[in-house]
């Protein structure tokens, strides 16, 4: 019995080691080289035209683009963005006493198991980041969660995630 196992191990060793690990060189292969490789590239020519420098006293600070989404209420019911901090041009008419309700313990457990995170419950999204469909206006948060716009102007997490 011992001789048979030794014979099997030797055969396995011989068959495993006889294969080459380096691929063979290909025959009839053409090598393309860069014809511009030997040319030296110098610095660009200097121009005599001077660009006017902007006056620092007159210039305005750069305007930051609005964020894609602002979390108004997180998944636990905590208000993170009060109405005073929302952009002035937004037409949000939200009742924060109703918004501050978080997910139930069962819904939280469902979200943690299915998505490994608890997404925000309510978002404010500027118009340039929204999409429209037959069902209404929506946005996709973190390429995972769909939010739908309601009458008050805020986006609410789709119920299919936590029900």
Backbone as CSV, one residue per row, in Angstrom:
resi,resn,N_x,N_y,N_z,CA_x,CA_y,CA_z,C_x,C_y,C_z
1,UNK,0.815,-1.193,0.000,0.000,0.000,0.000,0.862,1.262,0.000
2,UNK,1.935,1.205,0.773,2.818,2.353,0.864,3.525,2.601,-0.465
3,UNK,3.864,1.547,-1.152,4.529,1.690,-2.449,3.596,2.335,-3.474
4,UNK,2.306,2.029,-3.391,1.351,2.583,-4.343,1.194,4.089,-4.127
5,UNK,1.097,4.506,-2.879,0.961,5.936,-2.609,2.227,6.688,-3.010
6,UNK,3.391,6.078,-2.784,4.649,6.698,-3.190,4.711,6.824,-4.713
7,UNK,4.251,5.810,-5.431,4.228,5.827,-6.880,3.277,6.923,-7.401
8,UNK,2.114,7.059,-6.771,1.152,8.084,-7.172,1.717,9.481,-6.935
9,UNK,2.366,9.702,-5.818,2.955,11.002,-5.504,4.064,11.328,-6.501
10,UNK,4.886,10.354,-6.853,5.958,10.577,-7.820,5.396,10.908,-9.198
11,UNK,4.361,10.205,-9.623,3.729,10.493,-10.908,3.120,11.895,-10.928
12,UNK,2.491,12.245,-9.842,1.906,13.583,-9.739,2.989,14.647,-9.803
13,UNK,4.103,14.415,-9.129,5.209,15.362,-9.120,5.821,15.512,-10.510
14,UNK,5.997,14.403,-11.193,6.607,14.433,-12.522,5.681,15.125,-13.524
15,UNK,4.388,14.841,-13.469,3.472,15.468,-14.418,3.292,16.953,-14.135
16,UNK,3.392,17.363,-12.899,3.222,18.772,-12.562,4.450,19.590,-12.926
17,UNK,5.629,19.002,-12.886,6.859,19.759,-13.104,7.318,19.775,-14.549
18,UNK,6.755,18.969,-15.405,7.278,18.925,-16.768,6.737,20.050,-17.638
19,UNK,5.728,20.757,-17.205,5.149,21.836,-18.000,5.976,23.101,-17.845
20,UNK,6.087,23.840,-18.955,6.827,25.103,-18.922,5.950,26.190,-18.322
21,UNK,6.555,27.046,-17.545,5.793,28.141,-16.955,5.954,29.428,-17.759
22,UNK,6.923,29.477,-18.710,7.146,30.657,-19.533,6.579,30.380,-20.922
23,UNK,5.754,31.271,-21.462,5.199,31.027,-22.789,6.282,31.125,-23.858
24,UNK,6.099,30.394,-24.930,7.062,30.407,-26.021,6.965,31.716,-26.786
25,UNK,8.069,32.077,-27.478,8.056,33.271,-28.304,7.226,32.991,-29.546
26,UNK,6.478,33.992,-29.979,5.636,33.807,-31.149,6.462,33.951,-32.414
27,UNK,6.151,33.186,-33.422,6.819,33.249,-34.717,6.081,34.233,-35.615
28,UNK,6.789,34.875,-36.522,6.239,35.804,-37.508,5.536,36.999,-36.861
29,UNK,6.017,37.454,-35.743,5.439,38.624,-35.090,6.129,39.882,-35.587
30,UNK,5.379,40.930,-35.791,5.960,42.194,-36.213,5.996,43.147,-35.030
31,UNK,7.092,43.872,-34.913,7.265,44.813,-33.828,7.153,46.216,-34.420
32,UNK,6.267,47.021,-33.873,6.064,48.380,-34.344,6.731,49.318,-33.357
33,UNK,7.618,50.131,-33.867,8.289,51.102,-33.003,7.788,52.486,-33.339
34,UNK,7.993,53.400,-32.432,7.571,54.779,-32.610,8.610,55.503,-33.475
35,UNK,8.240,56.007,-34.666,9.227,56.686,-35.511,9.695,58.017,-34.926
36,UNK,8.945,58.602,-34.035,9.323,59.883,-33.435,10.109,59.719,-32.143
37,UNK,10.566,58.507,-31.839,11.226,58.255,-30.567,12.579,58.950,-30.474
38,UNK,13.292,59.122,-31.605,14.629,59.702,-31.558,14.610,61.235,-31.619
39,UNK,13.475,61.845,-31.918,13.396,63.299,-32.011,13.320,63.911,-30.623
40,UNK,14.040,65.014,-30.441,14.006,65.710,-29.162,12.920,66.765,-29.199
41,UNK,12.202,66.854,-28.125,11.127,67.828,-28.015,11.598,68.934,-27.095
42,UNK,11.579,70.157,-27.605,12.026,71.304,-26.821,10.859,71.993,-26.159
43,UNK,11.143,73.016,-25.378,10.053,73.761,-24.737,9.267,74.529,-25.786
44,UNK,8.018,74.832,-25.529,7.230,75.580,-26.499,7.798,76.992,-26.667
45,UNK,7.619,77.564,-27.856,8.170,78.910,-28.066,7.468,79.934,-27.186
46,UNK,8.236,80.915,-26.757,7.686,81.970,-25.908,6.953,82.990,-26.759
47,UNK,5.844,83.463,-26.246,5.083,84.477,-26.962,5.306,85.820,-26.306
48,UNK,5.196,86.854,-27.114,5.416,88.193,-26.577,4.134,88.809,-26.028
49,UNK,2.999,88.157,-26.222,1.731,88.690,-25.731,1.592,88.344,-24.254
50,UNK,1.345,89.343,-23.469,1.173,89.114,-22.033,-0.305,89.093,-21.709
51,UNK,-0.688,88.127,-20.907,-2.084,88.025,-20.492,-2.310,88.983,-19.327
52,UNK,-3.395,89.728,-19.344,-3.649,90.644,-18.225,-3.992,89.856,-16.969
53,UNK,-3.404,90.297,-15.881,-3.680,89.642,-14.603,-4.943,90.254,-14.000
54,UNK,-5.833,89.416,-13.502,-7.052,89.978,-12.915,-6.736,90.719,-11.619
55,UNK,-7.451,91.799,-11.408,-7.285,92.583,-10.200,-7.933,91.827,-9.044
56,UNK,-7.166,91.580,-8.001,-7.675,90.776,-6.884,-8.786,91.494,-6.112
57,UNK,-8.794,92.838,-6.131,-9.823,93.579,-5.401,-11.170,93.500,-6.115
58,UNK,-11.147,93.394,-7.430,-12.380,93.388,-8.199,-12.928,91.978,-8.377
59,UNK,-12.058,91.009,-8.402,-12.503,89.639,-8.689,-13.411,89.106,-7.577
60,UNK,-14.330,88.285,-7.978,-15.256,87.676,-7.029,-14.784,86.269,-6.702
61,UNK,-15.098,85.787,-5.537,-14.683,84.422,-5.201,-15.436,83.422,-6.077
62,UNK,-14.824,82.282,-6.357,-15.496,81.300,-7.200,-16.755,80.773,-6.519
63,UNK,-17.774,80.607,-7.314,-19.049,80.130,-6.786,-19.019,78.611,-6.762
64,UNK,-19.238,78.048,-5.610,-19.246,76.592,-5.482,-20.568,76.043,-6.007
65,UNK,-20.512,74.962,-6.769,-21.770,74.389,-7.254,-22.567,73.817,-6.094
66,UNK,-23.866,73.824,-6.207,-24.661,73.272,-5.113,-24.402,71.781,-4.971
67,UNK,-24.464,71.267,-3.769,-24.212,69.841,-3.593,-25.299,69.019,-4.264
68,UNK,-24.952,67.792,-4.617,-25.916,66.957,-5.325,-27.079,66.574,-4.415
69,UNK,-26.824,66.322,-3.166,-27.897,65.974,-2.234,-27.525,66.445,-0.836
70,UNK,-28.516,66.997,-0.151,-28.330,67.394,1.243,-29.252,66.517,2.082
71,UNK,-28.699,65.890,3.098,-29.494,65.032,3.965,-30.295,65.921,4.900
72,UNK,-31.610,65.841,4.807,-32.476,66.633,5.664,-32.759,65.862,6.949
73,UNK,-33.183,64.604,6.814,-33.457,63.750,7.973,-32.759,62.417,7.740
74,UNK,-31.958,61.984,8.715,-31.286,60.699,8.556,-32.232,59.551,8.889
75,UNK,-31.741,58.330,8.822,-32.567,57.155,9.038,-33.056,56.986,10.457
76,UNK,-32.453,57.682,11.397,-32.847,57.568,12.801,-33.810,58.671,13.229
77,UNK,-34.175,59.552,12.303,-35.122,60.617,12.605,-34.491,61.911,13.055
78,UNK,-33.184,62.023,12.994,-32.493,63.234,13.423,-32.469,64.235,12.270
79,UNK,-32.907,65.471,12.530,-32.909,66.521,11.518,-31.483,67.052,11.385
80,UNK,-30.887,66.882,10.196,-29.519,67.330,9.980,-29.455,68.679,9.271
81,UNK,-30.447,68.993,8.450,-30.471,70.258,7.723,-31.788,70.961,7.997
82,UNK,-31.805,71.974,8.863,-33.049,72.704,9.102,-33.421,73.547,7.882
83,UNK,-34.624,74.024,7.841,-35.108,74.776,6.681,-34.316,76.062,6.462
84,UNK,-33.722,76.607,7.507,-32.946,77.837,7.355,-31.645,77.597,6.585
85,UNK,-31.140,76.369,6.564,-29.889,76.065,5.872,-30.100,75.543,4.456
86,UNK,-31.339,75.370,4.045,-31.611,74.962,2.671,-31.377,76.156,1.755
87,UNK,-31.056,75.941,0.478,-30.831,77.063,-0.438,-32.040,77.989,-0.508
88,UNK,-31.768,79.269,-0.707,-32.832,80.278,-0.691,-33.784,80.121,-1.871
89,UNK,-33.294,79.638,-2.994,-34.148,79.523,-4.170,-35.018,78.269,-4.148
90,UNK,-34.871,77.440,-3.138,-35.676,76.225,-3.071,-37.085,76.552,-2.578
91,UNK,-38.035,75.839,-3.111,-39.438,76.062,-2.728,-39.900,74.913,-1.833
92,UNK,-39.212,74.702,-0.730,-39.521,73.609,0.184,-40.475,74.105,1.257
93,UNK,-41.579,73.379,1.399,-42.561,73.701,2.437,-42.727,72.469,3.310
94,UNK,-41.729,72.175,4.103,-41.720,70.940,4.879,-42.181,71.174,6.307
95,UNK,-42.878,70.202,6.843,-43.292,70.204,8.238,-42.330,69.276,8.992
96,UNK,-41.389,69.872,9.718,-40.331,69.086,10.348,-40.834,68.215,11.498
97,UNK,-42.007,68.501,12.025,-42.529,67.633,13.079,-42.921,66.275,12.519
98,UNK,-43.362,66.239,11.267,-43.692,64.967,10.630,-42.459,64.299,10.033
99,UNK,-41.491,65.097,9.617,-40.286,64.543,8.994,-39.374,63.846,9.987
100,UNK,-39.386,64.259,11.226,-38.413,63.766,12.194,-38.685,62.343,12.667
101,UNK,-39.641,61.679,12.080,-39.907,60.279,12.436,-38.863,59.393,11.765
102,UNK,-38.206,58.555,12.531,-37.205,57.644,11.983,-37.828,56.322,11.582
103,UNK,-36.989,55.404,11.165,-37.461,54.062,10.829,-37.795,53.305,12.103
104,UNK,-38.714,52.352,12.013,-39.036,51.494,13.145,-37.879,50.522,13.365
105,UNK,-37.778,49.897,14.530,-36.698,48.936,14.760,-36.700,47.781,13.747
106,UNK,-37.877,47.357,13.337,-37.952,46.286,12.344,-37.443,46.772,10.983
107,UNK,-37.803,47.996,10.613,-37.324,48.549,9.349,-35.817,48.766,9.379
108,UNK,-35.283,49.224,10.517,-33.833,49.402,10.656,-33.104,48.077,10.501
109,UNK,-33.630,47.036,11.141,-33.003,45.714,11.022,-33.051,45.223,9.579
110,UNK,-34.162,45.455,8.913,-34.311,45.044,7.516,-33.285,45.769,6.632
111,UNK,-33.115,47.072,6.833,-32.151,47.833,6.048,-30.716,47.383,6.313
112,UNK,-30.391,47.138,7.562,-29.031,46.710,7.897,-28.697,45.356,7.296
113,UNK,-29.654,44.451,7.303,-29.401,43.118,6.765,-29.305,43.161,5.241
114,UNK,-30.219,43.866,4.605,-30.269,43.867,3.148,-29.214,44.751,2.498
115,UNK,-28.921,45.917,3.075,-28.051,46.891,2.425,-26.795,47.234,3.227
116,UNK,-26.631,46.680,4.394,-25.465,46.898,5.261,-25.292,48.357,5.678
117,UNK,-26.365,49.141,5.567,-26.329,50.549,5.948,-27.751,51.045,6.182
118,UNK,-27.850,52.189,6.825,-29.150,52.831,7.017,-29.118,54.125,6.211
119,UNK,-29.860,54.190,5.096,-29.827,55.395,4.260,-30.616,56.523,4.900
120,UNK,-30.373,57.756,4.477,-31.169,58.871,4.982,-32.628,58.726,4.559
121,UNK,-33.507,59.255,5.359,-34.943,59.131,5.075,-35.427,60.219,4.126
122,UNK,-34.935,61.452,4.283,-35.382,62.580,3.472,-34.153,63.338,2.963
123,UNK,-34.191,63.724,1.671,-33.107,64.476,1.048,-33.645,65.750,0.405
124,UNK,-32.765,66.742,0.292,-33.034,67.877,-0.582,-32.069,67.745,-1.753
125,UNK,-32.596,67.771,-2.966,-31.781,67.631,-4.167,-32.099,68.798,-5.089
126,UNK,-31.070,69.466,-5.603,-31.312,70.575,-6.531,-31.820,70.014,-7.860
127,UNK,-32.492,70.871,-8.614,-33.193,70.443,-9.832,-32.262,69.843,-10.874
128,UNK,-31.015,70.271,-10.924,-30.120,69.784,-11.963,-29.710,68.330,-11.753
129,UNK,-29.936,67.778,-10.584,-29.584,66.392,-10.310,-30.794,65.462,-10.285
130,UNK,-31.954,65.944,-10.654,-33.154,65.114,-10.614,-33.451,64.540,-11.991
131,UNK,-34.201,63.457,-11.981,-34.644,62.797,-13.204,-36.161,62.714,-13.168
132,UNK,-36.758,62.621,-14.347,-38.219,62.566,-14.412,-38.648,61.284,-15.107
133,UNK,-39.761,60.718,-14.624,-40.355,59.540,-15.239,-41.867,59.701,-15.195
134,UNK,-42.571,58.685,-15.647,-44.035,58.737,-15.604,-44.553,58.747,-14.172
135,UNK,-43.826,58.124,-13.277,-44.237,58.063,-11.868,-44.020,59.388,-11.151
136,UNK,-43.027,60.158,-11.580,-42.746,61.440,-10.941,-41.279,61.796,-11.046
137,UNK,-40.857,62.731,-10.225,-39.473,63.178,-10.193,-38.726,62.362,-9.143
138,UNK,-37.509,61.923,-9.506,-36.749,61.073,-8.591,-35.272,61.391,-8.686
139,UNK,-34.518,60.871,-7.742,-33.065,60.928,-7.791,-32.529,59.618,-7.222
140,UNK,-31.304,59.306,-7.588,-30.656,58.082,-7.109,-29.502,58.514,-6.221
141,UNK,-29.529,58.066,-4.966,-28.533,58.458,-3.970,-27.503,57.342,-3.836
142,UNK,-26.228,57.681,-4.049,-25.107,56.750,-3.951,-25.278,55.529,-4.861
143,UNK,-25.886,55.721,-5.996,-26.076,54.675,-7.004,-26.782,53.447,-6.446
144,UNK,-27.573,53.635,-5.408,-28.184,52.492,-4.746,-29.626,52.734,-4.343
145,UNK,-29.910,53.895,-3.788,-31.217,54.161,-3.217,-31.981,55.175,-4.063
146,UNK,-33.244,54.886,-4.327,-34.100,55.769,-5.111,-34.953,56.607,-4.169
147,UNK,-35.008,57.906,-4.453,-35.803,58.855,-3.675,-36.793,59.518,-4.617
148,UNK,-38.036,59.698,-4.131,-39.095,60.291,-4.934,-39.508,61.628,-4.337
149,UNK,-39.763,62.601,-5.215,-40.143,63.937,-4.782,-41.619,63.958,-4.428
150,UNK,-41.930,64.572,-3.275,-43.325,64.732,-2.847,-43.728,66.196,-2.953
151,UNK,-44.960,66.504,-2.554,-45.530,67.843,-2.729,-44.738,68.926,-2.000
152,UNK,-44.093,68.580,-0.902,-43.382,69.596,-0.137,-42.030,69.973,-0.748
153,UNK,-41.595,69.304,-1.814,-40.354,69.650,-2.494,-39.162,68.831,-2.055
154,UNK,-39.325,67.932,-1.090,-38.232,67.088,-0.623,-38.352,65.698,-1.226
155,UNK,-37.257,64.968,-1.195,-37.211,63.620,-1.747,-37.223,62.603,-0.611
156,UNK,-38.115,61.627,-0.705,-38.294,60.612,0.330,-37.842,59.259,-0.202
157,UNK,-37.236,58.457,0.662,-36.767,57.126,0.287,-37.934,56.270,-0.171
158,UNK,-37.744,55.537,-1.257,-38.781,54.653,-1.780,-39.111,53.588,-0.739
159,UNK,-40.397,53.321,-0.566,-40.848,52.399,0.485,-40.429,50.969,0.244
160,UNK,-40.070,50.616,-0.978,-39.680,49.222,-1.257,-38.411,48.830,-0.497
161,UNK,-37.611,49.812,-0.057,-36.371,49.495,0.651,-36.610,49.046,2.079
162,UNK,-37.600,49.588,2.737,-37.753,49.284,4.158,-39.056,48.605,4.510
163,UNK,-39.965,48.383,3.613,-41.221,47.688,3.929,-41.070,46.211,3.685
